[in-house]
Amino acid sequence: MGVLLAGAGQMGTDLIVQLQQMTAMSLVAITVRSDFEKCFEALRVAGYTEEYWRVVSTPAHYVDARRHIKFAISNDINLLLTDDDVEVVIDATGHPESGAVIATKSISARKHIVILNVETDVTVGRYLQNLARQNGVVYTGAAGDEPAGTDRVCGWH
């Protein structure tokens, strides 16, 4: 399953590290609002060097990047949502307005959405859930991003 990650802060970095260890899911692209250096640092933390990524801004750049490297990075989510390899979008931005835009565009592009962005979920989650249902995709939150949640999910006491 191809993953488009939105956001490369703490949660985004953790996801990049975890996705590299999974066999059923693979990171395809990353979208960030503006701070590409933060994204590059997240990839470095996960052990990737610069030959693994390319910043893209046009459809031709994106196609070329996907053909030759592992990750495409852009601040244009619309460009990244055109990829058939992207099946799910994970919103790890923590920014309510960005999260709403990312989720709405993802759902409209018929991509499943996993939202780690509680700020968006509490404000427009019900609307996004209905929109996803109308478009035949899944809109869901995720548990385990907080230490107490991880404790319950993993059964640690």
N, C-alpha and C positions, 0 to 999 in steps of 0.2 A: 504494500500500500504506500503510495507516494504522499509525502507530507509537505505542505507549505506552512512554514512557521512564521507567525507575525510577532515580532518583538525579539530582541536579543539582550534583554537585561538578565537579572538573576534567574528567573524561571526559564527564559529562552535558552540561556547557557546550559542549565541543567537538562533541558530537553535535548539539546544538540548532543550532549554527552551520552544520554540514555539511548537516543535513536541510533547512534553508531553501534550500539551493542545489540540491537534487535535485528532479527532476520525477516520478520513479516512486515516491518515498516521501514521506510528509508526517507531521509530528508532529501527533498528535491530542490527547494528554493526557500529563501528567507526574504521577508519584506520588513523594512524598518522605515520609520518616518523620516529620519534625517541622519542619524549618527552611524555612518558606515564603520567608523573605527571601532565602535563598541561591538558591532557585529563581527568584525575581523578578530577582535580579542576573544569573543565567545568561541569562535571556531578554533583559535589557537589553544584555548583552554582544553578543548576537546581533542587536541592533538593533530589538527589539520594545519598544513602549511599553505602558503599562498597559491600554489599550483592547483589547489582543490576548488577555488572559487573565482568568480568573476562578477563584477558589478555590470548590470545590463540596463539599457534604457530604451531599446527598440526591439520589435519582434525579431528582426534579423540577428541582433546581438544575442537575444535569448536562445534562439534555435542553435546558433553556433556554440554558445556556452554549454548548453545541455548535451551537445554532441561531443564536446571535448573535455569537459570538466565535471566535477561532481555537483557543485552548488551554484545556482544563480542567485544573485542578490540584487534587489531593486527597491526603490521607494514607490514604485508603481504597481500596486497589487493587481490592477486590471490586466497588466501584461502577464503576470505570473499565473493568473487564474485561467488563462487560455490553454494551458498545458493539460492534455488528457492524462498524463501521468500523475497529476495532482488529484488525489481522491478526497483528501481531508485537509482542512485548514485548522491549525491550532493557534488560537489567539492568546498570546502571553504578554500583551502590551501593558495591562493595568491602567489603561487610559480609557475612560468611558466613551468619549466621542469616537476615538479611533476604533474601539471595539465594536461599536454599533455599525460603523461604516464597513469594517472588515467582515463582520458577520452578514450584513445585508448583501454585500457584493458577492460573498462566497456562496450564500444560499441561492442568490439569483443565477450564479454560474453553475448551480447544481453540484456544489461541493459540500460534503459533510463538514460540520463545524464543531470543534471541541473548544469550549471557552474556559480559560483559566482566569478570565477577567471578571471577577466578582462585581466590580463596579458597573460594568455594562449589564451583567446578568440581572442585578437587582433593579436596574432602571428600565430596561426594555426587553428583558428575557422572555416574558410572556408573548410579546409581539414577535420576537425572533422565533420562538417555538412554533407559533401559528404559521409564520411565513415558511419555515422549514417543512412543516407538514404539508402545506399547499404545494411545495416544490419537490416533494418526494425525497427529501434528504433528512439526515439526523442532525439535530441541534442538542448538544449535551454539555453539561459541566464535567468537571473531573475532581475526584477526591484524591487526597494524598499529597497536596502541595504544602501542607502545614504539618509540623511535627506531630501534633496531636492526632491529625487525620491519618498520618502514616502509621502511628501506633495502633490505631483501631483497624486499619486495613490489613496490616501485617500480622496482627494478633500479638504484638509485643505488649507486655505489661510491666 
